[in-house]
Amino acid sequence: MAFREFDSPQISRRSLLRGGGYLAAGGALTTLPLSGSILRAHDVGAMWPNVAAMTKSYLSSNKVPNLLVAFGRGQDDIAHTVGGGTLSFRSSQQVDLDSLYRIYSMSKPVTGMATMMLVDEGKIGLDQPVAEILPEFSNMQVMVDPEGSLDNTVPAERPITIRQLLTHTAGLGYIIGVKGPLLAAYAQNGLVGGRVSRMPIPGLPEFTPAPDLATWSERLASLPLVAQPGKKWIYSASIDLLGRVIEVASGQDFESFLQQRIFEPCGMGSTYFTVPQSEVGRLTTNYGVNEMLPVPLPIDPGATSIYLDKPSVPSGGGGLVSSARDYDRFLRMLLGYGKIDGRRVMGELAVRVGTSNLLPKSVDTAGSWIEGEGHGAGGRSTGTSFGWGGAAGTLASVDFGLDMRVGLFTQYMPAEAYSIRADFLSAIEQDLTVMRGAA
């Protein structure tokens, strides 16, 4: 079994719900039965027949035990569903909006918005040097050859900034992307993000995680960068590092900050770094997929998941478990420009800036996952849409032009083993084309 990457957010060259064709469907979408007059969630597969057929195909072929899509409009308090399935292949319990999923890099927009809160409050600056908050990032060195010796370096030409951390342009690496001596150093220092399994995973180096977020930050700063800050888009550990920035700037530990400033006011009672034992009955099983295996392999069973253990380092880049209902509430807050249920969670300007394209035109995105697109505070920003995907096949986005929110939830790795995301986007496009014609 080979897991080349355990955190791959690529969802295709078309970002979710973007482009003129989608916007032209806006009038048709307003006629869909997705309104608050419906008091409880229900399946809207009849309105999205191609999406429904796509989910049914994956479920009936036993590629995944569950595949749930959640659709919501504006500030309607209920998301409606397409698809379903069970918590695992061996379970008879049906998934629903309250089932728990490892969302991995869908944690990044959450951390990005937490960062934007502090920018909005003047506690940090968008273009402030990180070294002013975390002194260990002063005097950074840059590798001459990203796969070569850690001693063959040149000084960084400019300081790392908060903007660069939010947009993966700080020159930092990631344990899933770096190679050679730097990969060994990342593993040796426990510089990891989201957790995968209690058992060894071929293709991933063995490691002992850093003991806490402060130590994690210091160890990351002790290693050289793979590119000059501000030059290239390189998927990185930068969003994890923002967890430590948030701690220092707010005077509050990262997990408590998210709980008190985002989860509680948004009504996200099922989003955790550590799944409580009382909630294990809602936790899905994560599967490993490989062409050499006849069936998917359970690499993290819900009943004994590694996410039942408290992590030594809460990963803002990939460590959260959440439900479709909870994440929909986060998206709904963004669509409300910081408000949900009449309560302001974050400033309107913070949302508008955080979901916009924060990449300077000088940044090289050639060959990257976001080539030709933009990047905001922890997520892809293209046109009127903002969102990101997770390593176990999940995906979520808001589209301000359509006043719509969408989440895709399933659990398998690596995400590129199946074309679920591309198939999902294609199915949405087909259904919207029909809606336009009907309108």
C-alpha positions as CSV (number, residue, x, y, z in Angstrom):
1,M,0.0,0.0,0.0
2,A,1.4,3.4,-0.9
3,F,0.1,6.6,0.6
4,R,2.1,9.2,-1.2
5,E,0.1,12.0,0.4
6,F,-2.2,12.0,3.3
7,D,-3.4,15.6,2.7
8,S,-4.2,16.3,-0.9
9,P,-6.8,19.1,-1.4
10,Q,-6.8,19.1,-5.2
11,I,-10.4,19.2,-6.5
12,S,-9.9,19.9,-10.2
13,R,-9.0,23.0,-12.2
14,R,-12.6,24.3,-11.7
15,S,-13.2,25.4,-8.2
16,L,-16.5,24.5,-6.6
17,L,-19.5,26.4,-7.9
18,R,-17.6,29.0,-9.9
19,G,-17.9,30.5,-13.3
20,G,-20.5,32.2,-15.5
21,G,-22.5,29.0,-16.0
22,Y,-23.0,28.6,-12.3
23,L,-23.9,32.2,-11.7
24,A,-26.4,32.1,-14.6
25,A,-28.2,29.4,-12.7
26,G,-28.7,31.6,-9.6
27,G,-32.3,32.4,-10.6
28,A,-33.1,28.8,-10.9
29,L,-31.5,27.9,-7.6
30,T,-33.8,30.3,-5.8
31,T,-36.7,28.1,-6.7
32,L,-35.3,25.0,-5.1
33,P,-36.9,23.6,-2.0
34,L,-34.0,24.5,0.2
35,S,-35.8,27.2,2.2
36,G,-36.2,27.6,6.0
37,S,-39.9,26.8,5.6
38,I,-38.8,23.2,5.6
39,L,-38.3,22.5,9.3
40,R,-36.0,19.5,9.1
41,A,-33.3,18.2,6.8
42,H,-34.5,15.9,4.0
43,D,-33.1,14.3,0.9
44,V,-33.1,16.6,-2.2
45,G,-31.8,14.0,-4.6
46,A,-34.8,14.6,-6.9
47,M,-33.6,18.1,-7.4
48,W,-30.0,17.0,-8.0
49,P,-30.4,13.8,-10.0
50,N,-26.9,13.6,-11.3
51,V,-25.4,14.2,-7.9
52,A,-27.8,11.5,-6.5
53,A,-26.7,9.1,-9.3
54,M,-23.0,9.8,-8.5
55,T,-23.4,9.1,-4.8
56,K,-25.4,5.9,-5.5
57,S,-22.8,4.7,-8.0
58,Y,-20.0,4.9,-5.4
59,L,-22.1,3.4,-2.6
60,S,-23.6,0.5,-4.6
61,S,-20.1,-0.5,-5.9
62,N,-18.8,-0.6,-2.3
63,K,-16.0,1.9,-3.0
64,V,-17.0,3.8,0.1
65,P,-19.4,3.0,2.9
66,N,-20.8,6.5,2.9
67,L,-21.0,9.5,0.7
68,L,-23.1,12.4,2.0
69,V,-23.6,15.8,0.3
70,A,-25.1,18.7,2.2
71,F,-26.7,21.7,0.4
72,G,-27.8,24.9,2.0
73,R,-28.9,28.3,0.9
74,G,-28.2,31.7,2.5
75,Q,-29.1,31.8,6.1
76,D,-31.6,28.9,6.0
77,D,-30.8,27.0,9.2
78,I,-31.0,23.5,7.7
79,A,-28.8,21.9,5.2
80,H,-30.5,19.3,3.0
81,T,-28.8,16.1,1.9
82,V,-28.1,13.8,-1.1
83,G,-26.6,10.3,-0.7
84,G,-26.0,8.5,2.6
85,G,-24.6,5.1,3.5
86,T,-23.3,3.7,6.8
87,L,-20.6,4.6,9.3
88,S,-18.5,1.7,8.0
89,F,-18.8,-1.3,5.7
90,R,-19.6,-3.5,8.8
91,S,-22.0,-1.1,10.4
92,S,-25.8,-0.8,9.8
93,Q,-26.0,2.7,11.3
94,Q,-26.9,5.2,8.6
95,V,-24.8,8.4,8.3
96,D,-26.6,11.7,8.6
97,L,-25.8,15.4,9.2
98,D,-24.5,14.5,12.7
99,S,-22.1,11.7,11.8
100,L,-18.5,12.6,12.5
101,Y,-15.8,12.8,9.8
102,R,-12.1,13.5,9.9
103,I,-12.1,16.7,7.9
104,Y,-8.2,17.1,7.7
105,S,-7.4,20.2,5.6
106,M,-10.9,21.5,5.8
107,S,-9.5,22.6,9.2
108,K,-7.5,25.2,7.3
109,P,-10.3,27.7,6.6
110,V,-11.3,27.5,10.2
111,T,-7.8,28.5,11.3
112,G,-7.6,31.1,8.6
113,M,-10.8,32.8,9.8
114,A,-9.5,32.6,13.4
115,T,-6.4,34.5,12.2
116,M,-8.5,37.0,10.4
117,M,-10.4,37.7,13.7
118,L,-7.1,38.8,15.3
119,V,-6.2,40.9,12.2
120,D,-9.6,42.6,12.4
121,E,-9.0,43.3,16.1
122,G,-5.6,44.8,15.4
123,K,-3.7,42.2,17.4
124,I,-1.7,41.1,14.4
125,G,-1.2,42.6,10.9
126,L,-1.9,40.9,7.6
127,D,1.6,41.9,6.4
128,Q,3.3,41.8,9.8
129,P,6.5,39.8,10.1
130,V,5.8,36.6,11.9
131,A,9.1,37.1,13.8
132,E,7.6,40.0,15.7
133,I,5.2,37.4,17.2
134,L,7.4,34.3,17.1
135,P,11.0,35.5,17.5
136,E,12.3,32.0,16.5
137,F,11.5,32.9,12.9
138,S,14.1,35.7,12.7
139,N,17.1,35.1,10.4
140,M,15.6,32.2,8.4
141,Q,17.7,30.3,5.9
142,V,16.6,29.0,2.5
143,M,17.8,25.7,1.0
144,V,19.7,26.1,-2.3
145,D,18.4,22.7,-3.4
146,P,15.1,21.7,-1.7
147,E,16.1,18.0,-1.9
148,G,19.8,18.6,-0.9
149,S,21.8,19.3,2.2
150,L,20.3,21.2,5.0
151,D,23.6,23.1,5.4
152,N,23.6,24.4,1.8
153,T,21.5,27.5,2.4
154,V,21.3,31.2,1.8
155,P,19.7,33.9,4.0
156,A,16.0,34.6,3.5
157,E,15.6,37.8,1.4
158,R,12.6,39.1,3.4
159,P,10.7,38.1,6.6
160,I,7.8,35.7,6.6
161,T,4.5,37.5,7.0
162,I,1.0,36.5,8.3
163,R,-0.3,36.8,4.7
164,Q,2.3,34.4,3.5
165,L,1.3,31.9,6.2
166,L,-2.4,32.2,5.3
167,T,-1.6,31.6,1.6
168,H,1.2,28.9,1.6
169,T,3.7,31.4,0.2
170,A,6.1,31.6,3.2
171,G,8.6,29.1,1.7
172,L,7.8,26.5,4.4
173,G,7.5,22.8,3.5
174,Y,5.1,20.0,4.6
175,I,5.9,16.5,5.6
176,I,3.8,15.3,2.7
177,G,5.7,17.4,0.2
178,V,9.3,17.8,1.2
179,K,12.0,15.2,0.2
180,G,15.4,14.0,1.1
181,P,17.2,15.3,4.2
182,L,14.4,17.8,5.0
183,L,11.8,15.1,5.0
184,A,13.9,13.1,7.5
185,A,14.3,16.3,9.6
186,Y,10.6,16.9,9.6
187,A,9.9,13.4,10.8
188,Q,12.7,13.4,13.4
189,N,11.3,16.7,14.8
190,G,7.7,15.4,14.9
191,L,6.5,18.2,12.5
192,V,3.3,16.6,11.4
193,G,-0.3,17.8,11.0
194,G,-3.4,15.6,11.0
195,R,-3.2,12.1,12.4
196,V,-3.9,9.1,10.3
197,S,-3.9,5.7,12.1
198,R,-2.5,3.8,15.1
199,M,-0.8,1.4,12.7
200,P,2.2,2.2,10.5
201,I,1.2,3.5,7.1
202,P,3.5,2.6,4.2
203,G,4.8,5.7,2.5
204,L,4.6,7.8,5.6
205,P,7.7,8.2,7.8
206,E,7.5,7.1,11.4
207,F,7.7,9.9,13.9
208,T,7.0,11.0,17.4
209,P,4.9,14.2,17.4
210,A,6.4,17.3,19.0
211,P,5.2,17.6,22.7
212,D,3.3,20.8,22.2
213,L,2.6,23.6,19.8
214,A,5.3,26.0,21.1
215,T,8.0,23.3,20.7
216,W,6.6,22.4,17.3
217,S,7.0,26.0,16.2
218,E,10.5,26.3,17.5
219,R,11.5,23.1,15.8
220,L,10.0,24.2,12.5
221,A,11.9,27.5,12.7
222,S,15.2,25.6,13.3
223,L,14.9,24.1,9.8
224,P,15.6,25.9,6.5
225,L,12.9,27.0,4.1
226,V,12.4,25.4,0.7
227,A,11.9,28.7,-1.1
228,Q,12.3,32.4,-0.6
229,P,9.3,33.9,1.3
230,G,6.7,35.4,-1.0
231,K,8.0,33.8,-4.2
232,K,6.1,30.5,-4.7
233,W,2.9,28.8,-3.7
234,I,4.0,25.7,-1.9
235,Y,1.5,23.6,0.1
236,S,2.9,23.8,3.6
237,A,2.7,23.6,7.4
238,S,2.0,27.3,7.5
239,I,-1.6,27.0,8.7
240,D,-0.5,24.8,11.5
241,L,2.0,27.4,12.5
242,L,-0.8,30.0,12.6
243,G,-2.2,28.0,15.6
244,R,0.9,29.1,17.5
245,V,0.6,32.7,16.2
246,I,-3.0,32.7,17.5
247,E,-1.9,31.5,20.9
248,V,0.7,34.2,21.4
249,A,-1.3,37.0,19.9
250,S,-4.4,36.2,21.8
251,G,-2.9,35.0,25.1
252,Q,-5.1,31.9,24.9
253,D,-4.3,28.3,23.9
254,F,-5.2,27.5,20.3
255,E,-7.9,24.9,21.0
256,S,-9.6,27.1,23.6
257,F,-9.6,30.1,21.2
258,L,-11.4,28.1,18.5
259,Q,-13.8,26.7,21.0
260,Q,-14.8,30.1,22.5
261,R,-14.5,32.3,19.4
262,I,-15.8,30.1,16.6
263,F,-17.3,26.7,17.7
264,E,-19.5,27.9,20.5
265,P,-20.9,31.1,18.9
266,C,-21.5,29.2,15.6
267,G,-23.3,26.4,17.4
268,M,-20.7,23.8,16.3
269,G,-21.1,21.4,19.2
270,S,-19.6,18.4,17.3
271,T,-16.3,19.7,16.1
272,Y,-13.2,18.4,18.0
273,F,-9.5,17.8,18.0
274,T,-10.3,14.9,20.4
275,V,-13.6,13.0,19.9
276,P,-15.2,12.4,23.3
277,Q,-15.8,8.7,24.2
278,S,-19.5,9.6,24.5
279,E,-19.6,10.5,20.8
280,V,-17.7,7.5,19.4
281,G,-20.9,6.0,18.2
282,R,-21.2,8.8,15.6
283,L,-17.6,8.4,14.3
284,T,-17.1,7.0,10.8
285,T,-14.3,4.6,9.9
286,N,-11.5,5.9,7.6
287,Y,-10.4,3.5,4.8
288,G,-7.2,3.1,2.9
289,V,-7.6,2.4,-0.9
290,N,-5.0,0.8,-3.1
291,E,-5.3,-1.0,-6.4
292,M,-3.4,-3.9,-5.0
293,L,-6.2,-4.5,-2.4
294,P,-9.5,-6.2,-3.3
295,V,-11.4,-4.0,-0.9
296,P,-10.7,-0.8,1.1
297,L,-8.8,-1.4,4.3
298,P,-10.0,0.1,7.6
299,I,-7.0,2.2,8.7
300,D,-8.8,4.1,11.5
301,P,-11.9,2.3,12.7
302,G,-14.3,4.6,14.4
303,A,-14.5,2.5,17.6
304,T,-10.8,2.7,18.2
305,S,-9.8,5.8,16.3
306,I,-6.6,7.7,17.0
307,Y,-8.9,10.7,17.2
308,L,-10.1,9.4,20.6
309,D,-6.7,10.4,22.0
310,K,-5.8,14.0,22.8
311,P,-3.1,15.2,20.3
312,S,0.1,16.7,21.7
313,V,-0.1,19.3,19.0
314,P,-3.6,20.6,17.9
315,S,-3.2,20.9,14.1
316,G,-4.9,23.9,12.7
317,G,-4.0,22.7,9.3
318,G,-5.5,19.2,9.5
319,G,-6.5,18.0,12.9
320,L,-10.3,18.5,13.3
321,V,-13.1,16.1,13.3
322,S,-16.5,17.6,12.5
323,S,-20.0,16.8,11.3
324,A,-21.7,17.9,8.1
325,R,-24.2,19.9,10.2
326,D,-21.4,21.7,12.1
327,Y,-19.3,22.5,9.1
328,D,-22.4,23.8,7.3
329,R,-22.9,26.2,10.2
330,F,-19.4,27.4,9.7
331,L,-20.1,28.0,6.0
332,R,-23.4,29.7,6.9
333,M,-21.5,32.1,9.2
334,L,-19.2,33.0,6.3
335,L,-22.2,33.5,4.0
336,G,-23.6,35.8,6.6
337,Y,-20.4,37.8,6.5
338,G,-19.6,36.9,10.1
339,K,-23.2,36.6,11.5
340,I,-25.3,33.5,12.2
341,D,-28.7,33.3,14.0
342,G,-28.5,37.1,14.5
343,R,-25.2,36.8,16.4
344,R,-21.9,38.3,15.1
345,V,-19.1,35.9,15.3
346,M,-16.5,37.9,13.3
347,G,-16.3,41.2,11.5
348,E,-17.8,41.5,8.1
349,L,-14.6,43.0,6.7
350,A,-12.6,40.1,8.2
351,V,-14.8,37.6,6.2
352,R,-14.7,39.7,3.0
353,V,-10.9,40.0,3.1
354,G,-10.3,36.4,4.3
355,T,-12.4,34.8,1.6
356,S,-10.8,37.0,-1.1
357,N,-7.7,36.4,-3.1
358,L,-4.8,37.4,-0.9
359,L,-2.1,36.3,-3.3
360,P,0.2,39.0,-4.7
361,K,0.5,38.8,-8.4
362,S,4.2,38.3,-8.1
363,V,3.7,34.8,-6.5
364,D,4.5,31.9,-8.8
365,T,1.7,29.3,-8.8
366,A,2.8,27.5,-12.0
367,G,2.3,23.7,-11.6
368,S,0.6,24.1,-8.2
369,W,-2.9,23.0,-7.2
370,I,-4.1,26.6,-7.5
371,E,-2.5,27.6,-10.8
372,G,-4.7,30.2,-12.4
373,E,-6.8,30.6,-9.2
374,G,-6.6,32.5,-6.0
375,H,-6.0,31.8,-2.3
376,G,-7.5,33.4,0.7
377,A,-7.2,32.8,4.4
378,G,-6.7,29.0,4.4
379,G,-8.7,28.2,1.3
380,R,-9.0,28.5,-2.5
381,S,-10.6,31.8,-3.5
382,T,-11.9,32.0,-7.1
383,G,-14.6,34.3,-8.3
384,T,-17.3,34.3,-5.7
385,S,-16.4,31.0,-4.1
386,F,-14.2,30.0,-1.2
387,G,-13.4,26.6,0.2
388,W,-11.0,23.7,0.5
389,G,-10.9,19.9,0.6
390,G,-9.6,17.3,3.1
391,A,-7.3,14.3,2.8
392,A,-10.0,11.8,3.3
393,G,-12.1,12.9,0.4
394,T,-14.1,15.7,2.0
395,L,-14.8,19.0,0.3
396,A,-16.7,22.2,1.3
397,S,-17.3,25.6,-0.2
398,V,-19.4,28.7,-0.1
399,D,-20.4,30.7,-3.1
400,F,-21.4,34.3,-2.3
401,G,-22.7,34.8,-5.8
402,L,-25.2,32.0,-5.5
403,D,-25.7,32.5,-1.8
404,M,-25.1,28.8,-1.4
405,R,-23.1,26.4,0.7
406,V,-22.1,22.8,-0.1
407,G,-20.3,20.1,1.7
408,L,-19.1,16.6,0.5
409,F,-18.4,14.0,3.2
410,T,-16.8,10.6,2.9
411,Q,-13.8,8.8,4.4
412,Y,-11.0,7.2,2.4
413,M,-7.4,7.8,1.6
414,P,-5.6,8.9,-0.4
415,A,-8.1,11.3,-1.8
416,E,-6.8,10.8,-5.4
417,A,-7.6,7.1,-5.2
418,Y,-11.1,7.9,-6.5
419,S,-12.3,10.7,-8.8
420,I,-15.2,11.5,-6.3
421,R,-14.4,15.2,-6.3
422,A,-14.2,15.6,-10.0
423,D,-17.3,13.4,-10.5
424,F,-19.1,15.5,-7.9
425,L,-18.3,18.8,-9.6
426,S,-19.3,17.4,-13.0
427,A,-22.6,16.2,-11.6
428,I,-23.4,19.6,-10.0
429,E,-22.6,21.2,-13.4
430,Q,-25.0,18.9,-15.2
431,D,-27.8,19.5,-12.7
432,L,-27.4,23.2,-12.8
433,T,-27.5,23.2,-16.6
434,V,-30.9,21.4,-16.3
435,M,-32.1,23.9,-13.7
436,R,-31.1,26.8,-16.0
437,G,-33.0,25.3,-18.8
438,A,-36.1,24.8,-16.6
439,A,-35.9,28.3,-15.4
